[in-house]
Amino acid sequence: MKIAVLGAGVIGVTTAYYLLRDGHKVTLIDRQPGPGLETSFANGGQVSASHATPWSNPSAPLQFLSWLGRANAPLAIHYSTDPALWRFLFRFLANCRAGPSKANAAIVLRLALYNRGLLADIRSQTGVEFAAEERGVLHLYRSEREMRRALAAADHLRRLGLELEDLNAAACTALEPALESRRGTLAGGLFSPADLSGDAYAFTHGLAQYCADAGVQFELDNAIARLVHSGNRITGIMTERGVITADRYVLALGSYSPVLLEPLGIRIPIYPTKGYSATVPVTNADAAPRISITDDHNKIVISRLGDKLRIAGTAEFNGYNTDLDPRRAHAALDAGAALFPDAMDLDAAEFWAGLRPLTPDGVPVIGRTPFTNLILNTGHGTLGWTLACASGRIAADLATGREPEHDISGLGMERF
Ligand SMILES: Cc1cc2nc3c(=O)[nH]c(=O)nc-3n(C[C@H](O)[C@H](O)[C@H](O)COP(=O)(O)OP(=O)(O)OC[C@H]3O[C@@H](n4cnc5c(N)ncnc54)[C@H](O)[C@@H]3O)c2cc1C
């Protein structure tokens, strides 16, 4: 079968990989000159099932209120009359209730656990390298209150099958000696030993190269204008270089998915949520972590990517604006530098901003559409790197008419 995948981020490329393996003729279309150059480019690097609890959870509303108006707060909302923003925020709040939040965490966790085996298989089958550190993810808490809240969420994830260890401050520093100088500032941590970290761009680029070598056709530097349809079938993709046709289509356009779906009458509540990262050369290897860290208080993640540290965080609701606000970019870097003060050359930091394709429930949108030959694989928000292989496998199954081996309930667009 001829299948076109729209979008060559980490989600589109993993989808193309599985379609290729299943013996299909695949075309991957992207407006950028290479794969992985938008949100998949410089994210936090964590492949972390332990982040399954969605941002929309019971503690979010109060936390959000406490951050409003602070220039360097982890969250900023640029007030606008955009109805999409207000609809999104309203739905987000509805998902903060304990019941929906727990149910959403369960769906995401199952997907993340399914992902683990698939990522291992891709690595062994393709040899793709991405500076992987298979040392787990350590979540740090600064106060007893933060720790108590985290333990409650952790209990839910543990009951669903995630291995998580509670650690006191001394155990955190024993596990990651680079934290030793900050031990006095820690209340404790939660350690997820089977999580890992690595460079999502290196993975996306390497896997795309593997796919290209094996015959996947890349239509790069080619912006998609619209999807053409006749009745309930997609008949082609109108690009700036003409129409591309296929038997089936998988849409993996990240934050831009709603823009191209709306003219088809498909409305999915994905809102672009800007985040920042700084990539900083390590100057003192002993003072830099190897275990990937989540600093819950400052809402940042820190991952070792070879001889660099990636520090990422912050959430900004400002439509499709991708400008880099130096204050917010520096806030994430400063928080990382405070934790590992002697590890890196701050003056050489490279800053980046990307738009997370966030859904109000924190669950991606993977599934069929009213168009019989169009499948969605989008809305991965804060966890696209964590969920890419599982999502790609499921989308490839659906596109080719095979029943996925993973239970897909709760993933489809019908939930909206
Ligand atoms: C600061 C930050 C930190 C993060 N940290 C983590 C983390 O630690 N772990 C984790 O799991 N996730 C993390 N994420 C989330 C993760 O990066 C995203 O979920 C993931 O990259 C989304 O992948 P995607 O392929 O859906 O989107 P993208 O990578 O954006 O891919 C979509 C593609 O569609 C193309 N496209 C869009 N419109 C058009 C058009 N009209 N025509 C042609 N092509 C088009 C774009 O060029 C792009 O290449 C983070 C995100 C941010 C911003």
Ligand as a Chemical Component Dictionary entry (heavy atoms), coordinates in Angstrom:
data_LIG
# 
_chem_comp.id                   LIG 
_chem_comp.type                 NON-POLYMER 
_chem_comp.pdbx_formal_charge   0 
_chem_comp.three_letter_code    LIG 
# 
loop_
_chem_comp_atom.comp_id 
_chem_comp_atom.atom_id 
_chem_comp_atom.alt_atom_id 
_chem_comp_atom.type_symbol 
_chem_comp_atom.charge 
_chem_comp_atom.model_Cartn_x 
_chem_comp_atom.model_Cartn_y 
_chem_comp_atom.model_Cartn_z 
_chem_comp_atom.pdbx_ordinal 
LIG C1  C1  C 0 10.873 22.532 26.159 1  
LIG C2  C2  C 0 10.332 21.175 25.825 2  
LIG C3  C3  C 0 10.794 20.070 26.536 3  
LIG C4  C4  C 0 10.289 18.799 26.270 4  
LIG N1  N1  N 0 10.809 17.718 26.932 5  
LIG C5  C5  C 0 10.364 16.471 26.649 6  
LIG C6  C6  C 0 10.922 15.332 27.309 7  
LIG O1  O1  O 0 11.844 15.438 28.114 8  
LIG N2  N2  N 0 10.400 14.118 27.022 9  
LIG C7  C7  C 0 9.366  13.959 26.140 10 
LIG O2  O2  O 0 8.901  12.837 25.953 11 
LIG N3  N3  N 0 8.857  15.008 25.452 12 
LIG C8  C8  C 0 9.323  16.254 25.698 13 
LIG N4  N4  N 0 8.797  17.337 25.036 14 
LIG C9  C9  C 0 7.691  17.125 24.099 15 
LIG C10 C10 C 0 8.149  16.592 22.741 16 
LIG O3  O3  O 0 9.267  17.301 22.302 17 
LIG C11 C11 C 0 6.991  16.725 21.745 18 
LIG O4  O4  O 0 5.847  16.076 22.252 19 
LIG C12 C12 C 0 7.347  16.064 20.407 20 
LIG O5  O5  O 0 8.538  16.592 19.890 21 
LIG C13 C13 C 0 6.219  16.244 19.394 22 
LIG O6  O6  O 0 6.623  15.593 18.227 23 
LIG P1  P1  P 0 5.787  15.747 16.884 24 
LIG O7  O7  O 0 6.473  14.894 15.879 25 
LIG O8  O8  O 0 4.347  15.520 17.161 26 
LIG O9  O9  O 0 5.900  17.297 16.533 27 
LIG P2  P2  P 0 7.061  18.063 15.723 28 
LIG O10 O10 O 0 8.395  17.583 16.109 29 
LIG O11 O11 O 0 6.783  19.501 15.830 30 
LIG O12 O12 O 0 6.804  17.558 14.240 31 
LIG C14 C14 C 0 5.748  18.049 13.447 32 
LIG C15 C15 C 0 6.305  18.267 12.062 33 
LIG O13 O13 O 0 5.250  18.751 11.238 34 
LIG C16 C16 C 0 5.813  19.672 10.326 35 
LIG N5  N5  N 0 4.757  20.561 9.835  36 
LIG C17 C17 C 0 3.874  21.304 10.547 37 
LIG N6  N6  N 0 3.062  21.978 9.737  38 
LIG C18 C18 C 0 3.411  21.655 8.475  39 
LIG C19 C19 C 0 2.937  22.016 7.173  40 
LIG N7  N7  N 0 1.922  22.872 6.994  41 
LIG N8  N8  N 0 3.534  21.465 6.085  42 
LIG C20 C20 C 0 4.563  20.591 6.227  43 
LIG N9  N9  N 0 5.058  20.216 7.422  44 
LIG C21 C21 C 0 4.493  20.745 8.526  45 
LIG C22 C22 C 0 6.857  20.427 11.140 46 
LIG O14 O14 O 0 7.838  20.989 10.307 47 
LIG C23 C23 C 0 7.405  19.340 12.054 48 
LIG O15 O15 O 0 8.605  18.773 11.567 49 
LIG C24 C24 C 0 9.298  18.632 25.268 50 
LIG C25 C25 C 0 8.864  19.724 24.519 51 
LIG C26 C26 C 0 9.383  20.994 24.785 52 
LIG C27 C27 C 0 8.930  22.152 23.970 53 
# 
loop_
_chem_comp_bond.comp_id 
_chem_comp_bond.atom_id_1 
_chem_comp_bond.atom_id_2 
_chem_comp_bond.value_order 
_chem_comp_bond.pdbx_ordinal 
LIG C1  C2  SING 1  
LIG C2  C3  SING 2  
LIG C2  C26 DOUB 3  
LIG C3  C4  DOUB 4  
LIG C4  N1  SING 5  
LIG C4  C24 SING 6  
LIG N1  C5  DOUB 7  
LIG C5  C6  SING 8  
LIG C5  C8  SING 9  
LIG C6  O1  DOUB 10 
LIG C6  N2  SING 11 
LIG N2  C7  SING 12 
LIG C7  O2  DOUB 13 
LIG C7  N3  SING 14 
LIG N3  C8  DOUB 15 
LIG C8  N4  SING 16 
LIG N4  C9  SING 17 
LIG N4  C24 SING 18 
LIG C9  C10 SING 19 
LIG C10 O3  SING 20 
LIG C10 C11 SING 21 
LIG C11 O4  SING 22 
LIG C11 C12 SING 23 
LIG C12 O5  SING 24 
LIG C12 C13 SING 25 
LIG C13 O6  SING 26 
LIG O6  P1  SING 27 
LIG P1  O7  DOUB 28 
LIG P1  O8  SING 29 
LIG P1  O9  SING 30 
LIG O9  P2  SING 31 
LIG P2  O10 DOUB 32 
LIG P2  O11 SING 33 
LIG P2  O12 SING 34 
LIG O12 C14 SING 35 
LIG C14 C15 SING 36 
LIG C15 O13 SING 37 
LIG C15 C23 SING 38 
LIG O13 C16 SING 39 
LIG C16 N5  SING 40 
LIG C16 C22 SING 41 
LIG N5  C17 SING 42 
LIG N5  C21 SING 43 
LIG C17 N6  DOUB 44 
LIG N6  C18 SING 45 
LIG C18 C19 SING 46 
LIG C18 C21 DOUB 47 
LIG C19 N7  SING 48 
LIG C19 N8  DOUB 49 
LIG N8  C20 SING 50 
LIG C20 N9  DOUB 51 
LIG N9  C21 SING 52 
LIG C22 O14 SING 53 
LIG C22 C23 SING 54 
LIG C23 O15 SING 55 
LIG C24 C25 DOUB 56 
LIG C25 C26 SING 57 
LIG C26 C27 SING 58 
# 
